[in-house]
């Protein structure tokens, strides 16, 4: 299940991703913390039901810890996945992975990178869930 609406990195209804972009929402812990320590937390992304995403070859989705909200100051990838374009169908769900422990960063967010060329369609919802939860049961958010 979704930990909280605040654990979503994209706006309600999904974020259009046609070129490299960070999620519209970035978490701010107000001080550096190890986002991957303690209870295991996994990240997932869903292509919304409106339209498939169509980058030329694939989409890389990273969960990034950083020292600033733009996620470009001393960034650390805490979880990542690359999904082939053929699998980015409407309503498809993709596990990004469990957040890695060992890096203290103030900000946490997601970054989308189309590979092989930009996409012209597709919206994503990206969020955190407790590891072992069944995000497909939480249809309202993820």
N, C-alpha and C positions, 0 to 999 in steps of 0.2 A: 504494500500500500504506500501511497505518497506520504512522506513524513509530514509535510505541511505545504500549503500553497507557496510559502516562501522558499521552498526547496525546488521550485521550478525555475529554469533559466530562460524561459521564453514567455511571451505574453499569452494571455488567454486566447484560445483559438488557434494558436500556433504562430510561428514566425516564418515569413517568406525567406527562403534562402536561395538566392540566385548566384551569389559570389561569396568569397571568403568573408565571414562575419562572425562576431561574437554574439552570444545570446543577448536579448534585450534586457535581461535582468541578471545582475551580478551580485552575489552574496558578499556582504561586508561584515566581518567578525569584529570590527573596531580595533582589533589587535591581532598580531600574528598568532596562528594556531595550526596544529597539525590536523588537517581535515580528514585524514585517513585513520587516525588513531581511535581506539575504543571500539564500539559496536561497528561491525562491517556495514558499509553503506555502498550500494551499487547505483550506477547511473544507467538510464535507459533513454532512448529517443524513439518517438513515434512519428511517422509521416502521417499528417492529418488525412482525413477521409476525402478532402476536397480534390486532391490531384496527386499523382505520383511525382516524385522528384526525378529530374532527368539530367544529371550532370553527364558529361561525355563518357566517363569510365566508372567513377565511384565517388563517394562522399566520405571524407574522414571527419569524425566527430571526436573532439578532445574535451576532457574536463581538465581545466587548468587552474592552478593556484598561482597567484602573483602578488606583487607588492603594490599594484595599482588597479583601479577599476577597469582600465582599458586592457588588462591582462597582458601587457607587453613589457612590464618591468620585472626582470628576473623570473620569467614564467617557468613553471614546472608542470609537466603533463602527469596528472594523477590517474587517469584512465583514458583509454583510446580504443577506437574501432574504425575500420574502414569497411564500408558496405558497397558492394558492386551495384551499379546503376540498375541492373535488372531486378534487384531485390528491394529497391526503394519504391515499392508499390503503395498506393493509397491504403492507409490504416495499418501498414506494416510496423512491427515493433522490433527494436534492435537494442540488445544489451551492449552497453559501452564497457562495463567492467566495474570491479570493486575499486574504490579509491585507495591508492597506495599510501601507506604511512611513511613518515620520515622527513617530511618537508613542512616547515612552518611558514604559512603565507596568510596575509590578511584577507585577500579576496579570492573568491571561487566562482568560476563561470564556465561556460561551454564555448567552443569555437567550432564552426562548420567550415570545411574546406572542400569545395568541389574539385575533383581531379580530372585532368584531361580536357577541361573546358567548363565554363559556367553553365548553370542550369537555367531553364526558362520557366519551370513550374516547380511546385512543391512547397509545403509548409511543414515545419517540424515543431514538436513539443519535446523538450528535453528536461529531465527531472531526476531527482534522487529518490531512492526507495531503500528500505531496510533490506539487506541481503537476505535472500530466501523468501521475500515477499513475492506475491504473484501480481505483478503490475497489470496484467491483462484483466484482473478482476476489478480494477479501479478505473472504469471506463470514463468517468467524468473528467479526470485530469490527464491521465497518460493514455 
